[in-house]
Amino acid sequence: MQIGITGATGQLGKLVVEQLKGKVSAENIVALVRTPEKAKVPGVETRPFDYNNADELPKQLIGIDKLLLISANEIGQRERQHKNVIQAAKKAGVKWIVYTSLLHADTTTINLAGEHLATEKELKESGIDYTILRNGWYTENYTASIGGAIAGGAFKGSAGAGKISSAARIDYAEAAAVVLSGDNFKGKVFELAGDIAYTLDDLAAEISKQTGKDLPYRNLPQEEYAKILESFNIPKSFAQAIAGWDISASKGDLFDDSGELSKLIGRPTTSLAASVKLAL
Ligand SMILES: NC(=O)c1ccc[n+]([C@@H]2O[C@H](COP(=O)([O-])OP(=O)(O)OC[C@H]3O[C@@H](n4cnc5c(N)ncnc54)[C@H](OP(=O)(O)O)[C@@H]3O)[C@@H](O)[C@H]2O)c1
């Protein structure tokens, strides 16, 4: 049984490979990577794999039984890129695709949902067995801003009192490894999120507690928050997207209390306190 992992040099993909190595032999893992010089996992075969190279993809998937398709990171290009991969998998005889989608992709107001839903549809219509991992937000999306927040004297955002059920990348990676190494998950759509939801007020309080500094949360209108992000050299369109995702968070779009992620990995998801500690 050969298991292929796309995006294996990315932050999530690397963790999936590591987790999977604890569950199956390294010889059964194939890292499918856009940038081969970034991939150095002892014992794991690496094959070049760029979602844009539609003609090249089928031959790189020969012999792969199960494929983890990690969603790409070029917003606006992903429907086409993921379609290339699914079509190639069909040609190569891949039997099962596991796809990393977005939490509540069918109901969320987060503007990333369209590309994920299109890929879910493509997958369901492909005739290949599938499992969909609708991943919630990574806690790291917020903890990455801790340094800037401390320097600026406040944690800023536009998420209001929205409850955020994020989990650490490692939790989602472990879930993917469980699904890839198991046989019971065909046709399932998992809503994956952290066990304990928090607001950005709670996050700022946790940072204050751990640093001994008084760090308030400052909620800002979307435009104002986007401008602040731009001042940190984040391109305008991406800054506006990030602020927009916080607005979705304020409406509860990052909340989930299904507990499906902790059930899948057989342990509680990483706590906010642990993620803050790691980031600090
Ligand atoms: N749930 C969340 O909070 C959240 C946050 C951010 C992103 N995401 C989504 O989850 C995915 C994984 O997250 P991450 O943190 O691991 O992101 P990441 O570190 O940016 O990794 C993305 C991976 O996708 C690969 N990739 C991008 N375009 C590709 C292409 N055309 N062909 C082949 N590979 C391609 C990258 O290859 P290289 O190594 O060569 O660059 C990289 O390995 C992201 O790509 C995005 O779709 C989710």
The ligand as an SDF file (V2000), in Angstrom:
LIG
                    3D

 48 52  0  0  0  0  0  0  0  0999 V2000
   -6.5340   25.9070    8.1690 N   0  0  0  0  0  0  0  0  0  0  0  0
   -5.7910   26.9830    8.1290 C   0  0  0  0  0  0  0  0  0  0  0  0
   -5.7500   27.8070    9.0660 O   0  0  0  0  0  0  0  0  0  0  0  0
   -4.9370   27.2440    6.9420 C   0  0  0  0  0  0  0  0  0  0  0  0
   -4.0500   28.3100    6.9470 C   0  0  0  0  0  0  0  0  0  0  0  0
   -3.2330   28.4940    5.8440 C   0  0  0  0  0  0  0  0  0  0  0  0
   -3.3410   27.6470    4.7660 C   0  0  0  0  0  0  0  0  0  0  0  0
   -4.2320   26.6090    4.7950 N   0  0  0  0  0  0  0  0  0  0  0  0
   -4.3710   25.6560    3.6790 C   0  0  0  0  0  0  0  0  0  0  0  0
   -3.7610   24.4270    4.0820 O   0  0  0  0  0  0  0  0  0  0  0  0
   -2.6670   24.1200    3.2020 C   0  0  0  0  0  0  0  0  0  0  0  0
   -1.5340   23.5220    4.0100 C   0  0  0  0  0  0  0  0  0  0  0  0
   -1.1540   24.4540    5.0240 O   0  0  0  0  0  0  0  0  0  0  0  0
    0.3700   24.7610    5.3010 P   0  0  0  0  0  0  0  0  0  0  0  0
    0.4200   25.5350    6.5390 O   0  0  0  0  0  0  0  0  0  0  0  0
    1.1620   23.5260    5.1800 O   0  0  0  0  0  0  0  0  0  0  0  0
    0.7240   25.6960    4.0600 O   0  0  0  0  0  0  0  0  0  0  0  0
    2.1790   25.9310    3.4390 P   0  0  0  0  0  0  0  0  0  0  0  0
    3.2280   25.7960    4.4730 O   0  0  0  0  0  0  0  0  0  0  0  0
    2.0730   27.1880    2.6720 O   0  0  0  0  0  0  0  0  0  0  0  0
    2.3550   24.6920    2.4370 O   0  0  0  0  0  0  0  0  0  0  0  0
    1.6910   24.6190    1.2360 C   0  0  0  0  0  0  0  0  0  0  0  0
    2.2880   23.4700    0.4590 C   0  0  0  0  0  0  0  0  0  0  0  0
    1.6170   23.4050   -0.7970 O   0  0  0  0  0  0  0  0  0  0  0  0
    2.6190   23.2780   -1.7870 C   0  0  0  0  0  0  0  0  0  0  0  0
    2.1410   23.8320   -3.0600 N   0  0  0  0  0  0  0  0  0  0  0  0
    1.6660   25.0610   -3.2750 C   0  0  0  0  0  0  0  0  0  0  0  0
    1.3890   25.2120   -4.5830 N   0  0  0  0  0  0  0  0  0  0  0  0
    1.7360   24.0520   -5.1810 C   0  0  0  0  0  0  0  0  0  0  0  0
    1.7220   23.6060   -6.4990 C   0  0  0  0  0  0  0  0  0  0  0  0
    1.3480   24.3890   -7.5110 N   0  0  0  0  0  0  0  0  0  0  0  0
    2.1280   22.3370   -6.7550 N   0  0  0  0  0  0  0  0  0  0  0  0
    2.5490   21.5360   -5.7550 C   0  0  0  0  0  0  0  0  0  0  0  0
    2.6000   21.9120   -4.4750 N   0  0  0  0  0  0  0  0  0  0  0  0
    2.2010   23.1630   -4.1860 C   0  0  0  0  0  0  0  0  0  0  0  0
    3.8080   24.0590   -1.2730 C   0  0  0  0  0  0  0  0  0  0  0  0
    4.9850   23.6470   -1.9540 O   0  0  0  0  0  0  0  0  0  0  0  0
    6.3950   24.3570   -1.6860 P   0  0  0  0  0  0  0  0  0  0  0  0
    6.9340   23.7220   -0.4210 O   0  0  0  0  0  0  0  0  0  0  0  0
    7.1920   24.0140   -2.8780 O   0  0  0  0  0  0  0  0  0  0  0  0
    6.1500   25.8230   -1.5180 O   0  0  0  0  0  0  0  0  0  0  0  0
    3.7790   23.6420    0.1830 C   0  0  0  0  0  0  0  0  0  0  0  0
    4.4410   22.4200    0.3460 O   0  0  0  0  0  0  0  0  0  0  0  0
   -2.3290   25.4490    2.5330 C   0  0  0  0  0  0  0  0  0  0  0  0
   -1.6950   25.2270    1.2840 O   0  0  0  0  0  0  0  0  0  0  0  0
   -3.6970   26.0850    2.4020 C   0  0  0  0  0  0  0  0  0  0  0  0
   -4.4370   25.5340    1.3380 O   0  0  0  0  0  0  0  0  0  0  0  0
   -5.0020   26.3890    5.8580 C   0  0  0  0  0  0  0  0  0  0  0  0
  1  2  1  0
  2  3  2  0
  2  4  1  0
  4  5  1  0
  4 48  2  0
  5  6  2  0
  6  7  1  0
  7  8  2  0
  8  9  1  0
  8 48  1  0
  9 10  1  0
  9 46  1  0
 10 11  1  0
 11 12  1  0
 11 44  1  0
 12 13  1  0
 13 14  1  0
 14 15  2  0
 14 16  1  0
 14 17  1  0
 17 18  1  0
 18 19  2  0
 18 20  1  0
 18 21  1  0
 21 22  1  0
 22 23  1  0
 23 24  1  0
 23 42  1  0
 24 25  1  0
 25 26  1  0
 25 36  1  0
 26 27  1  0
 26 35  1  0
 27 28  2  0
 28 29  1  0
 29 30  1  0
 29 35  2  0
 30 31  1  0
 30 32  2  0
 32 33  1  0
 33 34  2  0
 34 35  1  0
 36 37  1  0
 36 42  1  0
 37 38  1  0
 38 39  2  0
 38 40  1  0
 38 41  1  0
 42 43  1  0
 44 45  1  0
 44 46  1  0
 46 47  1  0
M  CHG  2   8   1  16  -1
M  END
$$$$
